[in-house]
């Protein structure tokens, strides 16, 4: 019992410390110690093995993605390409639709198979210009990217290449387009309600006199120009981004996905340098700063993953899993709640979904549930409590954009946690009614 309490206290504390402005590294280490001590585990072994394994896993898996993603965003910004794209969008759509542009851009990229981390680095320079033009607070950039990249395209939209849509398919022998009606309806609901919420917040921000304030690392003076005639051709500026997407689509089933994205980003960086070499004030400085800027975001995210590994390694974690999997509700309700709870504890949608599917996925099918319906419900359910403040993806978003939990989590949590949970309830009602 003490171990269970320790895990709950540690999760609550890491969230509290993040809100109070603590760095994720000391917060994750302190909360890991609480979990370790209350579960009677060896301190050094837990830190040097479990915590370190989490760090090693994330850094080794995503090191090149973070480096190349940050560098691609940097060179697109310093070359003027991101500005050219942004100002063209402003001409076509207008500053008043800045939120819509970012939501749709991130949705298209993630539905096309681009990793969330890459989307953040690629879209962020464009979002800075659009939100600067609209004079909207930066905290709403986080919510806009979260809505487009970490909700309906991640869990609900049929055919999505997101891992959260592929894990059930691998276990249940279904397809990524499983239960399309439920997926389409819930996707529309997440997008519509989330967009309505963010637009409402933009109006409140304007009424309260909130303004756009750039962070020192945003390099906003190089992005926002008075004389747009000095920008590169917007059509040529789109080419590196389009090439990155094409390479990802062409190679995604041929080689390792991380290697695929690394190749695509490398080509995109090279093309940006080739096309716009003369536009760089200092090409080497862009290269060095782009690579350096990614390091802290990578380490901060890896630190919270290390905390998650510690939680998963202690005996109390199995008690949470058994409790979640033993809930006596309608099977679909039980499945959805179980996935959500485990995703919340681990801070990972894919983690919660994997544990559930490998443990009881086939057993639920034996109960008579439609595998396609179970696939879609569990996939949608994974995208709720996974977005608690200690989630690695949440940490990444805030770290890259220079926004604190206190500033931005309320809006991000609404679109990536509260609304998806409400929509999960709708999906269960649809499943019970229609199937």
N, C-alpha and C positions, 0 to 999 in steps of 0.2 A: 504493500500500500504506500509506503514511504517513497518507493521508486516512482510510482505513478504520480504522486503529488510533486515530486522533484521535477519530472518532465513538464508537467503543467506550469509549475512556477517558472521554470527556465524559459519556456516559450513565451509566457506573459512578460517576463523580465526583459528578454531580448527585444520584444516589441516596444516596451516602455523606454528602454535605453535608446533605441533608434529614434524615438520621438523626442527624447531629451537631447539629441545631438551627439550621442556617443558614436565613436567610430565602430564600424562593424567588427573589426578584428578584436579589439579588447572586449567588446560586448559578447561576441560569440565564444571567446575563450572563457570568460567568467561564467556564462550560462552553461557551457559544456562541463565546467567543474561542478556546478550544482547537480547536473544530471548524473555525473560520475559518482560523486560522494553519496547522494541519496540512493543510488543503486548498488552501493558497495563494491564498485569496480576499482581496479588498480589505476591510479591517476596517470602514471607515466605511460603505461601501456595504452590507455584510452586516448591520451593526447598524441603520443608518438605513432600510434597505429591507426586508430579509428579517425581521429581528427585529421591527421596527416594524410590518410588515404583519401579523405574527402577533398582536401586541397589538391593532392596529386591527381586524382581523377578529373576534377574540373579543369585544372590548369593544363594538363596534358591533352584533354579532349578539345579544349577551346582556345588554347594559346594563340594559334595562328589565326583563328577566326577573329579574336579581339584585336590582334595587332593589325591584320590586313583590313578589317572592317573600319577601325579607327583611321588608318592611313588613307583608305579610299574616301572616307568622309572629309578628311583634312585636305587632300589634294583637290577634291571637287570644290571645296570651299575656297581655298587659296587661289585656284586657277580662275575663279569667277564662274565656273560651270554651274554650280549650285545656285548662284545668284541669277544667272541667265534663265534657268529653268523656273525659279521662283517668280521672277518678274513676268515671265510669260504667263504663268498660271494666274498671277494677279490681273493681268490684262484680260485674260479670258473669263475668269470667274469673279474676280473682285476680292478685296481684303475682307469683306464681310463674311465670306465663305471659307475663311482660313481653316476652321475646324473641319469642315466637310472635306476639303482637299486632303488634309493630313490623314483623316480617318480612312478615306477611300484609297489613298496611296498605300498606306500600310496594309490595308486589307488585300489589295491586289497583289502586293509583294509576298505576303505570307501565304495567301492561297496559291500563289505560284511556286511555293516551296522554299522561299528565302527564309533563312533562320531569323528568329526574333532579334538576336544580337546584331545581325547585319542590317536589319531594317532600321534599328535604332540609329546606328552610325550613318546610314545612308540618308534617311529622311530628316534627321535632326537639323542639318544646316539649312535645308529648305524650309522647315518649320520655323526656324529662327526668323527668317526674312518675312514670312507670311504673318507671323504673330507680332513682329515688330511693326509691320505696316498697319495691322489691325489694332495695335497698341493693347494687346491682351496679355495677361500675366503668364509667365513661363510654366506655372504649375498646370495650366490647362493643356500644354503640349504633352505632358506626361499622360494625362487622361485620354487625349485624342489618339496618341500612338497605342496606348493600352487597349482602347476600344477596337481599333482596327486590327491589331496584331495578336491580342491575347484573349479574345472572346470567341465570336462565332466562327472565324476562319480556323481557329485552333481546335474546336471541339464539335461544332454542330454542322457546318456546311458540308453537304455530301461531296465526296471526292477530294477533300482536303488532304494534302500530303503530310500534314502535321503528325508527329509521333503519337499524339493523343487519339488520333483517328486510326492509326495503324496497329497499335497494341491490341485492341479488341479483335481486329481482323485476323491477327496472327494466331490468337488463342481460339477464337470461335469459328474460324474458317469462313468468315464473312468477307465482304468487299468494302472498300472505303466509301462506297455510296449507300451503305446500309440504311434502311428506313428513311428514304429520301424526304417523304412528306414531313415527318417530325423534324428532320434536320433543316429543311427549308423554312418552315414556320418559325422554329425557334431562332434561326439565324436572323430572320427579319425582325423578330421581337427584340433580340439583343441589340441589333444595329439601331433600330428606330428609337427604343427607349433610352439607350445610351447616348445617342446623338441629341435627343430632346433634352436630356439632363445636362450635357455639356453646354449646349446653346443657352440653357437657362442660367448656368453658372457664368457664362460670358456676359450676359445682361446684368447679373448681380454685380460682377466685378466692375463693369463700367459705371454702374450706379454708385458704387462705393469708391470710385476714383482710383481703382487699381490700375497700374500701368505696367508696360513691359520693362523689365529690368534685366539686362544681360549679366551673366556671370563673367568674371575676368577671363576664363578660359574659352569663352565663346567666340572670341576674335570677331566680334560683331562689326567693328569698323571696316573690316575687309569684305564683309558680306553685304552691308547696307550702303548703297551708293546713291548719290543724288543724280549723277549723269549716267543713266543706264545705257547710253549709246556706246560707252566704252566696254561693255560686256561682250563676251564671245557670242557667236551665233547660237541661238537656243537649240536649233535642230542638231548641230554638232555636239552641243553640250549633253544632249540626251543619249548620244551614241554609246559612251562608256557604260552607262547604266543599263541600256538595252542589251549590250553585249554580255554584261554580267548575267542578266536574266536568261538570255538564250543559252549560254554555256551551262548554267545550272539545269535548265530543262533538258538539254541534249545529253548531258552526262549523268543525270541523277540516277539512272538505273544501271549504269555501266561500272562505276567505281564507287569507293567509299564516299558518302555524302559530305563529310568534312573536307576531304581532299578535293571533291568537286567544287565546293564553295571557295576553297583556298585558291584553286586554279582560276576560277571566275574573277575573284577579287584582284588577283595579281594581274590578270589581263586588263581589267578595268583601270587599275592604277597606271599601268604602262601606257595605255591608250590616252589617259588624261594628261600624262606628261608629254607624250608625243604630240597630241593635238594642241596643247596650250603651253608649251615649254616657255615661250617668251613672255607669258603672262605671269609667271611666278616671280615674285620679288626676290626670293631666295629658295630655289628648289631643294637644296640640302636641308635647310631649316624646316621646310614643310615635311620632309621625310622623317627627320629626327623627332619633331614635335608630335607628328601623327602617331608614330610608334610609341613614344613615351606616354602620351595621353591615355592610352588604353590600359596601362599597367595597373593603376589603382582600381579601376573598375573591375578588372579581372581578379585581382587579389581579394577585393571586398566580397565579390560574389563567391569566390572559392572558399572564403572564410565561413560564410553562412552555410555552404554545402558541407564543410567540415563539421559544423555543429549538427547538421542533419544526420551525418554519418554516425556521430556519437550517440544521438538519440536512437537511431535504428539498431545500435549495437548492444544496448542495455536490455535486461530482462523485462523491464516495464513496458517496452515498446510492443512486445508480443501480447501483453495484456490489452493494450489498446486495439491491436488487430483483432484479437479474439472477441473483444466486446463489440467492435464494429460489425464483424462478420456474423455475430450471433444475434443481431437485432431481430425481434419477432414482429415484423410488419409484412405487408404485401411484398412479395419477392422483389418487385421493381423498386419499391420504396426502400427496402432493406439494402438493395444493391447500391442505389444512389447515395444513401446516407453513408454507407460503409466507404465507398470510394472517396466521398467528400471529406470524411473525418481523417482518413489515412493521408490524403493529399494535404490536408491542413497541418497535420503533425509533422510530415516530412517536408512541407513547404514546396511540394512538387506535384503537379498534375500527373505527369508521367510516372512518378514514383508511386503515388497512391493507386493509379490505374493498374500498374504492373503487379503490385502486391495483390490486389483484389483478383485480377484476372488469373494469375498463376495459381492462386490459392483456391478460389471458388467459382471462377468463370464457367467451366464445364458443368459444375454441379447445379448451377442455376438453370442451365439449359435442360438438364435432366428433370427439373421440376416442371417442365412443359413450357418454359418461356421461349418466345420467338428469338432465335439468336441475333437477328438483325435489330430487333427492338432493344434487346439487352445491350448490344454493341452501342447503339446510338445513345441510350439513356446513360450508360456508364461513361461514355466519352463526354457528354455534356456535363454530367455531374462532377467530373474531374476538374472542371474549370470554375471552381467556386472558392473554397477555403484555401486552395493552393496559392491564392493571392494575398494571404495574410502578410503583414509587414516584414516577416522574417524570410519570405520567399526570395530565392536567389534572383529570379527575374525582376522582382520589385526592386531589390537592392541595385541591380544593374541599371535599371531605368533612371533611378534617382542619382546614381553615381555619375553616369554619363552626362546627364543634363544639368548637374549642379543644383538640384532641387532637394530640399530636406523632406523627411517623412512628415514633419509638422506642417510644411507648406503644401505638399502635394498628395498625401495619402488619402485624404477624405474623398477627393474626386476620383482618384484612381481606384480606390476600394469600392466606390459606388458602381463604376462601370465594369470592373473585372471580378467583383465578389458578390455584392448584393444583387445586382440585376441578373447575373447568370444563375444564382441560386433560385431566384423567383421564377426564372424561365425554366429551370430544371423541374420545378413543380408542374408547370404547364406541360412539359414534355411527358411527364408521368401520366397526367390526366389524359392526354392525347393517346398515349400507348394503351392505357387501360380501356379507353372508350373505343378506339378504332381497331385494336388487335385482339 
